[in-house]
Amino acid sequence: VVGEGNGYVLKNLTLDADVISHEFSHHVIFEHLNDTSNYETLTLHEGLADFFTFARTGDSCLGESICPLYSPFCIEQGACLRSGNNTVRFGDSTYQSWGHQPHFQGQLISATLWDLYASGLFERKALAQIVFNSLKLVPGSAFIEDFFVAFLLADRDSYGDTHTCAIFEAFDRRGFSTFTSKYDCSDLSQLIINQNNGSDNAIPNLGEVPATSTINEPKKLSKSSQVKKRLGLAGCGIILPKKSDRGTTQVPGEALFLFMLPLIGIIVPRRKSLEPR
């Protein structure tokens, strides 16, 4: 469900192709990461949906036309709702200030992947394909370490060991040494996807809000209230249950994903903000 925004918090939501791309990516990701009661899974959802949009556009600034000048929701005022071009590391003061907010904390995932593209290691389409293939290897309730392992295995299937140590370094630079230090980039035989919801491999306290955080935990809303809030005010979209779970037939999105993303910019042209930046 995509709202229109109220012009103060967000605007132009139905007119910016990045919004449509991000929400469509959720549909595809949900085919694999389908237990969003796990906070790390939800954080992966948001980070990967942003990254697939970056990969489509070649631009690490998400939603340029949807940010009113003084919106508290935009990571760059009047410019980007979220960005993969940042210096945040897991556990640093910026990451902690984002609190228990998967849209914000997901920027650490999208930024790590954008680093790999910006380094020249991958072409955009090739990197998007590796990320897409890795989704097929993770459990429905995946932790970030599960995705890291799946990404390495998917990359190995396509490129052998060409990129392995560089991928380790990219995740390590972003503060993920909690799990990168457990493995040896020269020996991938030790990598095993944890299919038991990642409980043994979870990063401790990923979603814990530090006492010094300046962002308050949002109040829990009923599902109907969530939909109304997203439609009428700030939210870009909301993840709803699969259609098959609601008694109707679900059309698989996976097969259409890489074909559809390049067309989104044509179907829904982006309208740049007219406000000064």
Disulfide bonds with the S-S distance in Angstrom:
Cys61-Cys80 1.91
Cys67-Cys74 2.08
Cys165-Cys185 1.99
